[in-house]
Amino acid sequence: MSSPVPFDLNAYCARIGYAGPLTPTLETLHAVVARHAATIPFENLDVLLGRPIRLDAESLQKKLVRERRGGYCFEQNGLLLLALGAFGSG
């Protein structure tokens, strides 16, 4: 069984332009959600082209963070879930 892919919180924060604290507080939540929504667009090109939607951590980070693309609703929410889970774990 393979080990889970670590979430790159620094790359995510750079992608959304967030430079605030990494502590799990309500203020951090508000700031991160606002930055995520403002910088990572909704994109359903893969759905329209019949490409599979991959929701694993590596695929989400590759597409939305490293390739700087947007994502379908499940991709958006999956990436945000991974990011929020990484706050305060460092």
Phi and psi restraints in degrees (value plus and minus 20) as a CYANA .aco file:
   2 SER   PHI    -101.0   -61.0
   2 SER   PSI     133.2   173.2
   3 SER   PHI     -99.3   -59.3
   3 SER   PSI     133.1   173.1
   4 PRO   PHI     -86.3   -46.3
   4 PRO   PSI     128.9   168.9
   5 VAL   PHI     -93.9   -53.9
   5 VAL   PSI     108.3   148.3
   6 PRO   PHI     -89.2   -49.2
   6 PRO   PSI     127.0   167.0
   7 PHE   PHI    -106.5   -66.5
   7 PHE   PSI     109.3   149.3
   8 ASP   PHI    -109.7   -69.7
   8 ASP   PSI      66.7   106.7
   9 LEU   PHI     -83.5   -43.5
   9 LEU   PSI     -57.5   -17.5
  10 ASN   PHI     -82.9   -42.9
  10 ASN   PSI     -62.8   -22.8
  11 ALA   PHI     -86.4   -46.4
  11 ALA   PSI     -59.7   -19.7
  12 TYR   PHI     -82.2   -42.2
  12 TYR   PSI     -67.2   -27.2
  13 CYS   PHI     -81.7   -41.7
  13 CYS   PSI     -59.4   -19.4
  14 ALA   PHI     -84.3   -44.3
  14 ALA   PSI     -60.8   -20.8
  15 ARG   PHI     -80.9   -40.9
  15 ARG   PSI     -60.7   -20.7
  16 ILE   PHI    -113.9   -73.9
  16 ILE   PSI     -21.7    18.3
  17 GLY   PHI      52.8    92.8
  17 GLY   PSI      12.4    52.4
  18 TYR   PHI    -120.5   -80.5
  18 TYR   PSI     104.4   144.4
  19 ALA   PHI    -144.3  -104.3
  19 ALA   PSI      -1.5    38.5
  20 GLY   PHI    -104.5   -64.5
  20 GLY   PSI    -189.9  -149.9
  21 PRO   PHI     -84.9   -44.9
  21 PRO   PSI     133.3   173.3
  22 LEU   PHI    -122.2   -82.2
  22 LEU   PSI       1.0    41.0
  23 THR   PHI    -105.6   -65.6
  23 THR   PSI     123.8   163.8
  24 PRO   PHI    -100.0   -60.0
  24 PRO   PSI      62.0   102.0
  25 THR   PHI    -141.5  -101.5
  25 THR   PSI     147.2   187.2
  26 LEU   PHI     -83.3   -43.3
  26 LEU   PSI     -57.5   -17.5
  27 GLU   PHI     -83.7   -43.7
  27 GLU   PSI     -62.4   -22.4
  28 THR   PHI     -82.6   -42.6
  28 THR   PSI     -64.9   -24.9
  29 LEU   PHI     -75.9   -35.9
  29 LEU   PSI     -69.3   -29.3
  30 HIS   PHI     -80.0   -40.0
  30 HIS   PSI     -65.1   -25.1
  31 ALA   PHI     -85.9   -45.9
  31 ALA   PSI     -64.0   -24.0
  32 VAL   PHI     -87.3   -47.3
  32 VAL   PSI     -64.6   -24.6
  33 VAL   PHI     -82.6   -42.6
  33 VAL   PSI     -60.9   -20.9
  34 ALA   PHI     -83.9   -43.9
  34 ALA   PSI     -64.4   -24.4
  35 ARG   PHI     -87.1   -47.1
  35 ARG   PSI     -61.3   -21.3
  36 HIS   PHI     -79.0   -39.0
  36 HIS   PSI     -70.5   -30.5
  37 ALA   PHI     -84.8   -44.8
  37 ALA   PSI     -51.7   -11.7
  38 ALA   PHI    -101.6   -61.6
  38 ALA   PSI     -40.6    -0.6
  39 THR   PHI    -136.5   -96.5
  39 THR   PSI     -44.0    -4.0
  40 ILE   PHI    -127.9   -87.9
  40 ILE   PSI      86.7   126.7
  41 PRO   PHI     -94.1   -54.1
  41 PRO   PSI     136.5   176.5
  42 PHE   PHI     -90.4   -50.4
  42 PHE   PSI     112.0   152.0
  43 GLU   PHI    -164.1  -124.1
  43 GLU   PSI     105.6   145.6
  44 ASN   PHI    -140.2  -100.2
  44 ASN   PSI       9.0    49.0
  45 LEU   PHI     -81.2   -41.2
  45 LEU   PSI     -62.1   -22.1
  46 ASP   PHI     -82.4   -42.4
  46 ASP   PSI     -58.3   -18.3
  47 VAL   PHI     -83.5   -43.5
  47 VAL   PSI     -67.4   -27.4
  48 LEU   PHI     -84.8   -44.8
  48 LEU   PSI     -49.6    -9.6
  49 LEU   PHI    -108.8   -68.8
  49 LEU   PSI     -18.8    21.2
  50 GLY   PHI      55.6    95.6
  50 GLY   PSI      -2.8    37.2
  51 ARG   PHI    -102.1   -62.1
  51 ARG   PSI     128.9   168.9
  52 PRO   PHI     -88.8   -48.8
  52 PRO   PSI     127.1   167.1
  53 ILE   PHI    -117.9   -77.9
  53 ILE   PSI      97.1   137.1
  54 ARG   PHI    -120.3   -80.3
  54 ARG   PSI     107.3   147.3
  55 LEU   PHI    -131.8   -91.8
  55 LEU   PSI     -10.6    29.4
  56 ASP   PHI     -95.3   -55.3
  56 ASP   PSI     139.1   179.1
  57 ALA   PHI     -77.0   -37.0
  57 ALA   PSI     -64.3   -24.3
  58 GLU   PHI     -83.3   -43.3
  58 GLU   PSI     -65.5   -25.5
  59 SER   PHI     -84.5   -44.5
  59 SER   PSI     -60.9   -20.9
  60 LEU   PHI     -84.4   -44.4
  60 LEU   PSI     -64.0   -24.0
  61 GLN   PHI     -86.4   -46.4
  61 GLN   PSI     -59.9   -19.9
  62 LYS   PHI     -82.2   -42.2
  62 LYS   PSI     -71.0   -31.0
  63 LYS   PHI     -92.3   -52.3
  63 LYS   PSI     -72.7   -32.7
  64 LEU   PHI    -105.6   -65.6
  64 LEU   PSI     -49.6    -9.6
  65 VAL   PHI    -118.4   -78.4
  65 VAL   PSI     -81.5   -41.5
  66 ARG   PHI     -92.6   -52.6
  66 ARG   PSI     -61.1   -21.1
  67 GLU   PHI    -105.3   -65.3
  67 GLU   PSI     -27.4    12.6
  68 ARG   PHI      37.7    77.7
  68 ARG   PSI      16.7    56.7
  69 ARG   PHI    -114.2   -74.2
  69 ARG   PSI     152.6   192.6
  70 GLY   PHI    -110.6   -70.6
  70 GLY   PSI    -196.6  -156.6
  71 GLY   PHI    -168.5  -128.5
  71 GLY   PSI     138.5   178.5
  72 TYR   PHI     -90.2   -50.2
  72 TYR   PSI     144.7   184.7
  73 CYS   PHI     -74.1   -34.1
  73 CYS   PSI     -62.5   -22.5
  74 PHE   PHI     -89.0   -49.0
  74 PHE   PSI     -54.4   -14.4
  75 GLU   PHI     -88.6   -48.6
  75 GLU   PSI     -65.0   -25.0
  76 GLN   PHI     -77.5   -37.5
  76 GLN   PSI     -71.3   -31.3
  77 ASN   PHI     -87.8   -47.8
  77 ASN   PSI     -55.7   -15.7
  78 GLY   PHI     -85.7   -45.7
  78 GLY   PSI     -62.8   -22.8
  79 LEU   PHI     -85.6   -45.6
  79 LEU   PSI     -63.5   -23.5
  80 LEU   PHI     -82.1   -42.1
  80 LEU   PSI     -60.2   -20.2
  81 LEU   PHI     -80.4   -40.4
  81 LEU   PSI     -65.9   -25.9
  82 LEU   PHI     -80.8   -40.8
  82 LEU   PSI     -63.9   -23.9
  83 ALA   PHI     -83.6   -43.6
  83 ALA   PSI     -67.9   -27.9
  84 LEU   PHI     -83.4   -43.4
  84 LEU   PSI     -54.5   -14.5
  85 GLY   PHI     -87.7   -47.7
  85 GLY   PSI     -44.4    -4.4
  86 ALA   PHI    -103.3   -63.3
  86 ALA   PSI     -40.5    -0.5
  87 PHE   PHI     -86.7   -46.7
  87 PHE   PSI     112.2   152.2
  88 GLY   PHI      60.6   100.6
  88 GLY   PSI     -20.4    19.6
  89 SER   PHI    -115.6   -75.6
  89 SER   PSI     -22.6    17.4
